[in-house]
Amino acid sequence: MELVDTRDLKSLDRNIVPVQVRPRVPCLGMHILNFSKLKYKNLIEQFKDKGYKFVDFSRTPNQKKEILLRHDIDFDIGKALEIALLENQLNVASTYFFLIRSDSYNFSTPENIKKIKEIYNLGHKVSIHFDSTLYSSAKAGFTLEKNLFKLLTNLNTEIVSFHRPNNFYLDNNDDFFGVPHTYQDRFFKDIKYISDSGGGFFYDHPTKCDAFKNFDSMQFLTHPIWWTTKGDTNIEKIQSFLKESSKNYSVHFAKNCKPWKEFVNKS
């Protein structure tokens, strides 16, 4: 069986109703988290010290002492590379999921493709972070993104994660048009699942939860922006990131606009 978006089912089933968005995490407002690359390093080392094995999504994980380490890249590919380099130093591998279409970054620029290939060459897996809201047909959209991903990276799509998934994706155990996804039961419900979505561990902590104490396997999702950006709170980190992005865009503008380049040089 394959997972099919309800928008592709048309009127095949009169009982189909629009899916509702599942409440994500209670992340409204500012939360003190003080995530950093050093604290991320300490987390990974705790898993290693506990005897956990870092595995990918190519098979069903064992019930004990395995961790599926996953990163959804929502805002910046450079920050993904920072974490990939750190993980390589720690001799662990993970899976990075990139938005092919996004207002946050351009996946297809030579600079970003170079970074993605560097992540892959460090021994990590890379794949698609799919946003179904961008398409009237999920099947057509996913086919387009798979083709673009193949064209730009020369890699096949072997696993997919969903951007801000609703109940339909979270609760469907079938492949997504022939490709396994990170919310299938064997990756999501049959083992512990922990995420830093929203900039904190709002439901459970990866190394303070009972699953860790009991050596249970888990999927651990992070977003590199929280671990690589200055700030003690999620809001401060976003403010820092936006300030940093503004500077980067100014540099880009100067490369393409002579009056702005002259103005910057005089400032």
C-alpha atoms as one frame of an Amber mdcrd trajectory, in Angstrom:
protein
   0.000   0.000   0.000   1.092   3.582  -0.668   0.133   6.720   1.189  -1.999
   8.984  -0.990  -2.908  12.564  -0.100  -6.668  13.050   0.247  -6.474  15.827
  -2.326  -5.496  13.188  -4.896  -8.415  10.925  -4.006 -11.019  13.292  -5.474
 -14.452  11.816  -4.721 -13.517   8.145  -4.559 -14.794   7.949  -1.000 -17.783
  10.040   0.053 -16.750   9.666   3.675 -13.437  11.454   3.197 -13.345  14.685
   5.199 -10.636  17.354   5.274  -7.905  16.492   7.737  -7.351  18.845  10.627
  -3.948  20.079  11.666  -2.771  18.269  14.771  -1.601  20.615  17.526   2.154
  20.632  17.346   3.980  21.765  20.462   3.089  24.399  23.063   5.763  26.748
  21.741   3.982  30.096  21.687   6.055  32.846  23.217   9.611  32.948  24.442
  11.297  29.949  26.026  14.736  29.803  27.603  16.676  26.941  26.054  20.250
  28.132  25.525  20.929  25.431  22.933  24.445  25.524  21.496  26.802  23.351
  19.481  28.570  22.445  22.715  25.312  21.286  24.297  24.452  19.365  21.134
  27.867  17.703  21.300  27.201  16.752  24.913  23.842  15.195  23.979  25.396
  13.086  21.235  28.191  11.987  23.549  25.628  10.888  26.151  24.027   8.604
  23.568  27.420   7.222  22.599  28.411   6.676  26.227  25.144   4.811  26.746
  26.027   2.460  23.884  23.502   3.735  21.350  24.131   2.993  17.685  23.320
   5.722  15.147  21.331   4.250  12.255  19.455   5.568   9.219  15.988   5.042
   7.787  16.980   2.249   5.393  15.637  -0.397   7.778  13.353  -0.826  10.767
  15.309   0.054  13.912  15.772  -2.440  16.710  13.795  -1.805  19.865  16.893
  -1.182  21.971  19.935   1.120  21.800  19.488   2.568  18.321  18.874   6.191
  17.403  17.545   7.652  14.181  19.102  11.103  14.154  17.225  13.421  11.797
  17.487  17.094  10.858  14.760  19.057   9.056  16.313  22.109   7.390  13.671
  24.814   7.467  15.757  27.979   7.266  19.430  27.720   6.331  21.622  25.104
   4.645  24.821  26.572   6.068  23.652  25.786   9.591  22.982  22.207   8.522
  26.590  21.965   7.387  27.781  23.230  10.781  25.994  20.369  12.537  27.120
  17.854   9.900  30.749  18.807  10.481  30.314  18.502  14.250  28.702  15.073
  13.910  31.516  13.946  11.652  34.007  14.936  14.349  31.980  12.823  16.780
  31.999   9.903  14.312  28.211   9.736  13.987  25.984   9.978  10.925  22.477
  11.347  10.538  19.898  12.212   7.869  19.318  15.752   6.584  16.045  16.729
   4.921  15.959  19.813   2.678  13.075  21.879   1.325  13.281  21.857  -2.460
  10.907  24.837  -2.626  11.114  27.427   0.127  11.053  31.171   0.763  13.826
  30.634   3.335  16.556  29.432   0.973  17.212  28.441  -2.618  18.060  24.748
  -2.669  19.372  24.858  -6.230  22.113  27.516  -6.028  25.620  26.200  -6.745
  26.725  27.302  -3.272  23.936  25.392  -1.532  24.346  22.296  -3.696  28.046
  22.336  -2.815  27.145  22.415   0.899  24.632  19.585   0.517  27.164  17.437
  -1.322  29.694  18.182   1.412  27.190  16.972   4.008  26.669  13.808   1.969
  30.413  13.269   1.529  30.840  13.496   5.302  28.882  10.235   5.484  25.409
  11.587   6.171  22.217  10.865   4.253  20.388  13.699   2.481  16.828  13.763
   1.211  13.632  15.785   0.708  11.658  17.725   3.321   8.345  17.866   1.470
   5.797  20.665   1.884   2.522  19.371   0.449   0.765  22.734   0.940   2.621
  24.093  -2.076   0.811  21.783  -4.487  -2.738  21.079  -5.579  -1.610  17.505
  -6.279   0.774  15.963  -3.759   1.718  13.253  -6.251   2.638  15.716  -8.985
   4.486  17.929  -6.531   6.465  15.073  -5.034   7.353  13.726  -8.474   8.609
  17.175  -9.450  10.735  17.477  -6.316  12.187  13.985  -6.669  13.206  14.784
 -10.232  14.802  18.089  -9.205  16.584  16.432  -6.290  17.971  13.763  -8.622
  19.011  16.315 -11.233  20.843  18.554  -8.754  22.423  15.964  -6.444  22.483
  12.791  -8.558  20.852  11.019  -5.605  17.624   9.046  -5.402  14.953   9.845
  -2.814  14.998   6.898  -0.405  13.142   8.508   2.534  11.026  11.652   2.912
  10.045  13.841   5.843   7.050  16.171   5.829   7.106  19.883   6.614   4.580
  20.696   9.349   2.599  17.463   8.768  -1.087  17.216   9.560  -2.910  14.192
  10.982  -3.163  12.515   7.607   0.600  12.224   7.311   1.250  11.541  10.985
  -1.248   8.697  11.163  -0.738   7.034   7.776   1.580   4.053   7.780   1.825
   3.593   4.007   4.656   4.662   1.727   4.310   8.109   0.170   4.008   7.388
  -3.555   6.507   4.570  -3.283   8.883   6.219  -0.791   9.029   5.458   2.971
   8.489   8.434   5.287   9.731   9.321   8.749   6.284   9.146  10.380   5.595
   5.508   9.592   4.939   3.483  12.729   8.291   1.712  12.718  10.082   5.076
  12.907   7.562   7.137  14.851   5.119   5.184  17.023   6.926   1.905  17.656
   9.908   3.732  19.170  10.341   6.904  21.200  10.075  10.163  19.240  11.594
  13.448  20.441  11.822  16.780  18.639  13.152  20.276  19.311  10.409  21.827
  17.132   9.639  25.372  18.228  13.010  25.712  19.879  12.801  23.442  22.899
  12.059  20.012  24.323   8.444  20.682  25.219   7.185  17.131  25.690  10.286
  15.185  26.715  14.065  15.464  26.873  16.215  13.062  24.818  18.568  12.064
  27.652  16.269  12.635  30.635  13.316  10.559  29.442  12.496   7.023  30.575
  13.268   5.692  27.095  16.888   6.785  27.412  17.150   5.341  30.908  15.770
   2.031  29.591  18.038   1.963  26.504  14.966   2.174  24.230  15.490   3.143
  20.608  14.262   6.539  19.457  13.955   8.963  16.584  15.496  12.316  17.513
  14.566  15.279  15.280  16.469  18.551  15.481  16.515  21.818  13.564  20.096
  23.153  13.290  19.000  26.786  13.599  18.376  26.290  17.340  21.846  24.851
  17.991  24.008  27.101  15.813  22.501  30.563  16.383  23.333  33.007  19.180
  20.727  33.641  21.877  19.485  32.182  25.152  15.848  31.838  24.044  14.089
  30.716  20.891  13.001  34.305  20.193  16.525  35.674  20.682  17.852  33.048
  18.298  15.314  34.010  15.646  16.221  37.679  16.089  19.920  36.834  15.723
  19.253  34.722  12.653  17.212  37.467  10.975  19.965  40.012  11.688  22.562
  37.632  10.269  20.416  36.946   7.215  20.009  40.667   6.601  23.786  41.104
   6.518  24.145  38.196   4.112  21.486  39.633   1.846  23.265  42.981   1.872
  26.415  41.247   0.640  24.395  39.537  -2.083  22.816  42.851  -3.063  26.244
  44.511  -3.271  27.421  41.823  -5.690  24.531  42.611  -8.005  23.917  46.324
  -7.520  26.756  48.817  -8.042  25.121  51.767  -6.184  24.608  49.619  -3.089
  28.160  48.279  -3.294  29.502  51.832  -3.412  27.288  52.842  -0.501  28.414
  49.876   1.630  32.070  50.541   0.856  31.684  54.157   1.976  29.824  53.242
   5.187
